[in-house]
Amino acid sequence: MSNVKVLPLLESDGVAACCPPLNERPMSAEEAEVAAKMFKALGDPVRLRLFSAVASHEGGEACVCDISDVGVSQPTVSHHLKKLKEAGLLSSERRGTWVYYRVEPSVLAAMGALLAGPTKAA
């Protein structure tokens, strides 16, 4: 007899709606707070490099051991990864002694939609 239960998958439209595109309408104060938190986290060159390393890594996730060569010490890498997680840009999973990070596709889609948005007709 097995104790394994199958859990239903939640339906998702694939995009984490944080904010409207910048050229759609003015942001509310709450939407601006969410967007500013993301941009603030990416405003540091080391964090931006780490985010890019994870996002572009084969398979969509990266072990901290594969992305820590960004010119700072390991404790500093851990600090920056923590800030990216707190901003909702990364998720992580511990596997044995290593931590694997991933950027959810919905995060990239939401950031792209925020910046690109629909173009307005002239």
C-alpha positions as CSV (number, residue, x, y, z in Angstrom):
1,M,0.0,0.0,0.0
2,S,1.4,3.4,-1.0
3,N,1.2,6.7,1.0
4,V,1.7,8.7,-2.2
5,K,-1.0,11.2,-3.0
6,V,-1.3,13.0,-6.4
7,L,-2.0,16.7,-5.9
8,P,-3.8,18.6,-8.6
9,L,-1.9,21.2,-10.5
10,L,-3.0,24.8,-10.2
11,E,-4.0,26.5,-13.4
12,S,-1.8,29.5,-14.3
13,D,-1.7,31.9,-17.2
14,G,2.1,31.8,-17.0
15,V,2.6,35.4,-16.1
16,A,3.0,36.8,-12.6
17,A,1.0,40.0,-12.9
18,C,2.9,42.5,-10.8
19,C,2.2,45.7,-12.6
20,P,0.7,47.0,-15.8
21,P,3.0,47.9,-18.7
22,L,4.6,51.3,-18.1
23,N,2.9,52.8,-21.1
24,E,-0.6,51.4,-20.4
25,R,-1.6,53.6,-17.4
26,P,0.0,55.2,-14.4
27,M,1.0,52.7,-11.7
28,S,-0.7,52.6,-8.3
29,A,1.5,53.1,-5.3
30,E,1.3,49.4,-4.5
31,E,2.3,48.4,-8.1
32,A,5.2,50.9,-7.9
33,E,6.4,49.3,-4.7
34,V,6.5,45.8,-6.2
35,A,8.3,47.0,-9.3
36,A,10.7,49.1,-7.4
37,K,11.6,46.1,-5.2
38,M,12.5,44.1,-8.3
39,F,14.5,46.9,-9.9
40,K,16.3,47.7,-6.7
41,A,17.4,44.1,-6.4
42,L,18.7,44.2,-10.0
43,G,20.3,47.6,-9.5
44,D,23.5,46.0,-8.1
45,P,25.9,44.8,-10.8
46,V,26.8,41.6,-8.9
47,R,23.1,40.7,-8.4
48,L,22.4,41.4,-12.1
49,R,25.2,39.1,-13.1
50,L,23.9,36.4,-10.7
51,F,20.4,36.8,-12.0
52,S,21.6,36.6,-15.6
53,A,23.7,33.5,-14.8
54,V,20.8,31.7,-13.3
55,A,18.3,32.8,-16.1
56,S,20.7,31.8,-18.9
57,H,21.9,28.5,-17.3
58,E,21.2,25.3,-19.2
59,G,18.0,23.7,-17.9
60,G,16.7,26.9,-16.3
61,E,18.4,26.4,-13.0
62,A,21.9,26.7,-11.6
63,C,23.8,25.3,-8.6
64,V,25.3,28.0,-6.5
65,C,28.6,26.2,-7.2
66,D,28.2,27.0,-10.9
67,I,27.4,30.7,-10.6
68,S,29.6,32.0,-7.7
69,D,32.5,33.2,-9.9
70,V,31.4,36.9,-10.0
71,G,34.4,38.5,-8.3
72,V,33.2,38.5,-4.7
73,S,33.5,36.1,-1.8
74,Q,31.1,33.2,-1.2
75,P,29.4,34.9,1.7
76,T,28.7,37.9,-0.5
77,V,27.3,35.7,-3.2
78,S,25.0,34.2,-0.7
79,H,23.9,37.6,0.5
80,H,23.1,38.8,-3.1
81,L,21.2,35.6,-3.9
82,K,19.2,36.1,-0.7
83,K,18.3,39.6,-1.8
84,L,17.2,38.3,-5.2
85,K,15.0,35.7,-3.5
86,E,13.5,38.3,-1.2
87,A,12.6,40.4,-4.2
88,G,10.7,37.4,-5.7
89,L,13.1,37.1,-8.6
90,L,14.6,33.7,-7.7
91,S,13.4,30.5,-6.0
92,S,15.7,27.9,-4.6
93,E,15.9,24.3,-3.5
94,R,18.5,22.6,-1.4
95,R,19.8,19.3,-2.7
96,G,22.2,17.7,-0.4
97,T,24.9,20.3,0.4
98,W,24.2,22.5,-2.7
99,V,21.4,25.0,-3.3
100,Y,19.9,25.3,-6.8
101,Y,18.4,28.5,-8.0
102,R,15.9,29.1,-10.7
103,V,14.1,32.1,-12.3
104,E,10.5,31.3,-12.8
105,P,9.4,32.0,-16.4
106,S,6.5,34.0,-15.1
107,V,9.0,36.5,-13.5
108,L,10.8,37.1,-16.8
109,A,7.5,37.4,-18.7
110,A,6.1,39.9,-16.1
111,M,9.3,42.0,-16.2
112,G,9.3,41.9,-20.0
113,A,5.6,42.9,-20.1
114,L,6.2,45.8,-17.7
115,L,9.0,47.2,-19.8
116,A,7.8,46.4,-23.3
117,G,4.1,46.6,-23.0
118,P,1.9,47.2,-26.0
119,T,3.0,50.0,-28.3
120,K,0.6,52.9,-28.6
121,A,-0.4,53.9,-32.1
122,A,0.9,57.3,-33.3
